[in-house]
Amino acid sequence: PSVASCLLRELHRPRPLAMAEEVVRELRASFAAERTRPAEWRAAQLRALVKMVDEKEADISAALHEDLAKPHMESYLHEISLVKASCQFAIKGLNSWMKPEKIPAAITTFPSSAQIVAEPLGVVLIISAWNYPFILSIDPVIGAIAAGNAVVLKPSEIAPATSKMLAKLLPEYVDSSCIKVVEGGVPETTDLLEQRWDKIFYTGNGTVGRIVMAAAAKHLTPVALELGGKCPVVVDSNVDLHVTAKRIAVGKWGCNNGQACIAPDYIITTKSFAPQLVDSLKRVLTRFYGEDPLQSADLSRIVNSKHFQRLTDLIEEKKVADKIVYGGQTDEKRLKIAPTVLLDVPRDTALMTAEIFGPLLPIVTVEKIEECFDLINSKTKPLAAYLFTKNKKLQEDFVANISTGGMLINDIALHLANPYIPFGGVGESGMGSYHGKFGFDCFSHKKGVLIRGFGGEATARYPPYTVEKQKI
Ligand code: NAD
């Protein structure tokens, strides 16, 4: 081929931006043709997702293992089974969610009837994160489909096996004229963000959350931002200690080895209770992961060397290293970090100020447990806050005085498995929520509709506003 023809071909090669434009154009056409609106289409897509999960469970689990060495049991409990349950919940709820909601008519508009109609927003973009790369991708898609939208899913490039698996599997099961997967990293996501969307749903860190929101602002596109933060766990002395330690351990290290947005980030307990808590955590951890946790097949690895380096830097800081009371072992080659508990780390260290997002768990001690309120409220609002206590008054005070995305008393992370609980952040931990019907609501516009007949004429509302009329 001549130089000129090569140049010409290069000139006409689809650029990523053109690709992003093309994807949106196709989805807009599908949406305009009302393909995504009928309840039958929505239910069929959701059923197809259930079928995909049933038939491809092994592939999904293998991809999660490749990306994170996630144990199969964890993949099943925290991603695969929850996605299936989420689909089934939406299939069951769909007809009633879609039904216009009759609302009271006001005397000011008498006679009239009123309703709220949930309508799809249009073409939506879902950008997901690497740590739960299957559920964080599919769960918002479920809400978007249930609400009747056309969708682009952009999985995380940091979990490449899952991203590839999603890009391969979804078109085999769902209607690819309305639901598309676009793979890629920052350049591809930037191109996607240039487009006009009817909603952007982003899961990840707050720095990129700001980029997403700024891009959305250009088109006045609404956003849901599912971000993170430092999730505190307050442990009172009035607890069943063994159960508390087990639940904290499984909620931290049994959830992707701490790489979870709602994983405990730090514990607050009293000085007098801390030694018992540390002992109990040590016993539980040794039982869960053995004497050499780096060899345990039940612990996920750190996602990549950049995050491995970030986490090891946190514990290698001089003021932090000698505060380790359990764990601390690392294996750079296999990207493994052992469950690590630290006691009384200085509060000005990175470990105590930045989100940890890994297997390190510092314990902060206070004289009285009530000091937890000021301590937590001095930081940005977390995505989840946990309290372990039998003390009802302390439970009530915790609910009343801590502002957080979600809250769970006497356990860790389980609140996300209840589809009646909205899942989302507040302040720095994000905005908007999903799960169950909240996912449907997140991707719907609630259109208020008032219907009047031709009777009930009140003459006072019509000019001329004469003195006689003003008397009325
Ligand atoms: P990540 O690196 O996978 O990034 C998330 C997404 O943002 C990816 O799809 C990526 O391609 C995209 N992205 C990255 N840089 C970008 C840029 N400059 N412009 C446009 N797009 C860009 O994930 P992460 O941010 O490392 O995820 C960890 C964070 O996410 C933690 O803070 C965690 O707490 C939070 N998180 C929150 C939830 C939740 O449900 N609220 C769930 C998981 C993780």
Residues whose N, C-alpha, C, O or C-beta is under 5 A from the ligand:
A	BS01	NAD	I127 S128 A129 W130 K154 P155 S156 E157 I158 G184 G185 V186 T189 T190 T203 G204 N205 V208 I211 E226 L227 G228 G229 C261 S429
